[in-house]
Amino acid sequence: MTSLFSLFLVLLAVGLVSIIWRLASRRQSLPCPSWLRWLVELDNPFTQTNRAAFIVDTLELTPGMVVLDAGCGPGRLTVPLAQRVGPDGRVVALDIQAGMLARAQAKVAAAGLTQVDFVAAALGNAQLPADHFDRAVLVTVLGEIPDRASALAALFASLKPGGVLAVVEVIFDPHFQSRQTVAQLAASAGFQESAFFGHRLAYVMHLTKPAAAQAGA
C-alpha cells in the first residue's frame, strides 16, 4: 500500500506540474524549465511513439551519419543517436537552456561518447551549416518556438537533399501541435511528408527535404 500511495503522489505531482506549465504556456511559449528535466527524461509509458528507442528506430540511422538533435533537452535522444551513428558519425545537440545542455553533456560523458557537439542557441538563431545533416529530430519542441515557420525553414536549409526531419508530438505536452498544423508549416518550408507513425494524439512524422532541393533555393 505504501508503494502504491507513493506512486499516486508522484503521478499527482506530475499532473499538477503539467497543468501549471500548460496554463502558463497559454500566455507565452515556454520551454520545459531545466528544473523539470527529470520529467522529460522519462519515456512516456502511455505512448510508444514518444519512446527514445522507437523514435531512433524510425530514422534508419547508419554509421557515419550526421544528426541534429534540435531542442535536445537533457539528452534523452542524444545518447542513442550518437550510439547509432558510431564514432565516425556526428550528433549536434542544440538547446536554448544551459541547464538542459549540462545534463545532456553529463549523459554523453557517462556513456563514453565523443561524437557529440553541443550548441547553446535557439533554433532559428543558431548558425547551422547548410545541406549538412542527414537526419534531424524535433521532439515535443515545435510548439515552444515562437516563430515556428522560421525554425522549420532553418531545419530545411540545414538538411542535405533527401534528409529527414522527425517531428514528435504527444498530447500530454503543453505545446502539443496537431498533425494538420505540423503538415501545413512543413509544406510551407518546402518539406514533403514521407512517413507517419502513431495516431493524431501521439505521433512521429517524417518530413523529407526533396532530393532536388538546395538551401536557399
Secondary structure, DSSP 4 states (H G I P E B T S, - for coil): -HHHHHHHHHHHHHHHHHHHHHHHHTTS--PPPGGGHHHHHSPPTT-GGGSHHHHHHHTT--TT-EEEEET-TTTTTHHHHHHHH-TTSEEEEEES-HHHHHHHHHHHHHTT---EEEEES-TTTS-PPTT-EEEEEEES-GGG-S-HHHHHHHHHHHEEEEEEEEEEEETTSTT---HHHHHHHHHHHT-EEEEEEEETTEEEEEEE--TT--TT-
